[in-house]
């Protein structure tokens, strides 16, 4: 997968940094952004123009499968204790609903992960997610106030992190999950450099 072109400064044709992201954004990621079935027949598509879509790490699915599977096992264990030991058979009704929803989440998880994507354009970062209900957010570089990387113990074990972009308007904030540690750090450094340049008008 090819890398996105570097964001350009408003007064120059040269990139703001010589190697803003390198190849780190596309290491161990999916090959193509997943579109809804029959998207070509839709009159309107969530497509954005002048950048290349980057995707999240494949390891994100593994981490989510482990954490969601652990939650499912906990629900089943609690239901079994209440039903067999305390003879509370009613517990199978709410437990069954939770188990059904959790199993469905596990089934669609790989498809959801392939629908995450982001691209670096000349003036903003665009983030999209979702297959049935799609969401797309464009965050102007000049309005970024904080770029934060977070990861839990399981994330660290698999070498992934999530990157959060904070702006003055909470509604335009973006959290990109499942980035490799290298991609998160490279993207953070690039966005901070571009944001500083845009705010100072250079």
N, C-alpha and C positions, 0 to 999 in steps of 0.2 A: 504494500500500500504506500502510495507516495505521500510525502509530507506536504502540509499546507505551506503556501508561501508566507514569508515573514510579514507581519504588519508593517506598513510603511508610515513614516512620519509625514505630517501634513505638508512640510516644506522641503521634502527631499525625496528623491527617487530610490535612495538606498535603504536597505533594511536598518531598523533601529539597532539591532544587534547582529553581529556577524554570523552567529549560529544560535538562534533563539531557542530552538527546540531540538535540533539535530534529528536523529532517528529514534529518540527515546519514546515519542508519542505512539509509535506504531509497533513496539516490541510486544509480542505475545498477545496481540489484539485480534478481534474478528476481522474477516476479510472484506465484508460489505455490510453497509447499514441496511437493516431489515425494514422493508416497507410493508404496509398492509396488503393482503391478497386482493388482487383486482385494482390496485392503486392506479395503474395506467389508464383505467376506464373512468376514473374520477375527474370531474371538471376542475377541482381545486386540489392541489397537493401541497403538503408542507415541505417545500423545497426552497433552498436559499442558494444564492448565486455564485459568489466569486471565490469561494474557498474549497478546501478538500475536507471531507468528513473524517474525523478520527474517532476511534471507538475505544471502549474500555477493555481491560484485561480479561482474558478467559478465566483467570483464577477467581474473579469475582463470583462466578456461578458456583464454584467449589465451596467458597466461604459461605455463601448464602445457603447452599444445600446442607452444610454441616450445622449452621446455627438454626435454621428452620427445622431440620431433622431432630435436633436436640430438643427444641420446643415441643415438637410433636410427641417425642418419647416421654417428655415430662407430663404432658396432658394425659396420655394413655396410662402412665403409671399412677397418677392421682386418681383417675377415674376407676382404675382397677382396685385401688385401696379402698375408696369410698364404697364401691359396689360389693366387693367380696368380703371386706373386713367389717365395715360399718353397715352393710346391707342397705345402702342408699342407692337403689336402682334408678332413681330419677336422674342421677348424675349423667347417665348415658345420653340423655337428650341434649343438654348443652355441650357435653363432650363430643358427641357425634357431629354437631354443627361445626365446632372448632376444628375437629379432625378433617372433616370434608373440605372446609375452606383452606386449611393448611396443605392438604394433599394437592388441591387445585393450584395453589401458589407454587408448589414444587414442580408441578407439571409444566406450567407456563413460564417458569423462571428463565430457562435458557433463551426462549424467544424474546422475553422482555429485555434481557441483557443485551441482545443483539440490536435492539432498537435504540439504545443509548448512543448519542453521538454529539460531537462538538466540532466547530470549525473556527479558525482564526481568520477574520476578515480584516479589511483595511482599517475600519474604525471600531469594530466591536467583536466580541466573542459570542457565537450563537450556540445554544445548547438545546437539544431536543431529546424527548423520550416518549415512550408509549407506542402501542400498535393500534388498539381500538380507540382509546382516548389519547390523542397526541397533544403534547405541550411543547411549545418552542419559546425560548426566551433569548433576547439579544441584549447583552450587557455592554454598553459603551466603555471603552478603556478609560476614558477620562473621569468616569463616575465611580470607578472601583475605589473603595476605601480600605478594604482589607482582603488579603488572600491568605486563607488558612488551610493547613493540611492536618487532618486528624486520622487516626487509625487505632482500632482496638487491639487486644491481644491476638485474636484470631487473624485479623488483617495483617499484623506484623509478622505472624508465622508464615503467611503466604506471600508476603512482600507487596501488599497493595495498600492503598490509602484513598481517602476521599478529599477532594479539594473544594473549598467553599469560597465563593466570591460574595463579598458583602458590599452593598451600595447604600446610598442615603435612603432610597426607597426600598423597603423590605420586600415588596412584591417582585422586584426585579433581581433579587438575590438568587444565586444558583449554587447548587451542590452537585458536583460531578463525582459519582461513586466509582469504585473499582479501577482506579488508575494504578498502574505499577508505581512503585516508589520513585523510580527514575523519571517517569513521565510526570508525576505530580510535582517533583522538585523542579524539573526543567520548565514546566508550564508556569509554576509559581514565579520563578525568577524572570521569565519573559514578561508575564503580565504586570509584575511590579515595575519593571523597567519601562514598559510602554505606558503604563498609567502615569508614572512620574513625568515622562516626557510630555504627554498630552496635557497634564495639569499645569505644567510650567510653560506650555505653548511653544516648546522647541520642535 
